[in-house]
Amino acid sequence: MKKTILLFFTFLFSIAAYAGETKPESYNITFVDNMNITTFVSNVQYQSDHNDKSSANNKFVICGSRGKSAVTIPWSKIKRIDFVDERENYNAVVSLKDGRCVLIYAVLSNSKYKGENDFGGSFLINAEYVRAIIFN
């Protein structure tokens, strides 16, 4: 009887410990580069050159400015990002999943995206060469 109770509590604690684990974020993204080449990438990781303490807990954000304010937008809210000519006050059009579009000026010169391409290999691109990011 004691072994059964011990086994039950071990099982119960195992479930509680497993429930507390969080699954790492994983994104599947279609990248369009500045040569208009499209590549589907899974398990995308993002190495930002922007050091924003407000986004330290969430590395999956796009950082930029809107007018005189600094903003971050979580990837989980984004449907698509299109990078445009920098002669304006913005260089990125962020299309949100809720249908809104947000214009921001994102500084991404040394940022990189990496992951696994759809033909079985690795993928790495500097942000300066990305024309569009489509979240799948």
Salt bridges, closest charged atoms under 4 A:
ASP82 OD2 - ARG80 NE 2.85
ASP85 OD2 - ARG87 NH2 2.32
ASP98 OD2 - ARG100 NH2 2.88
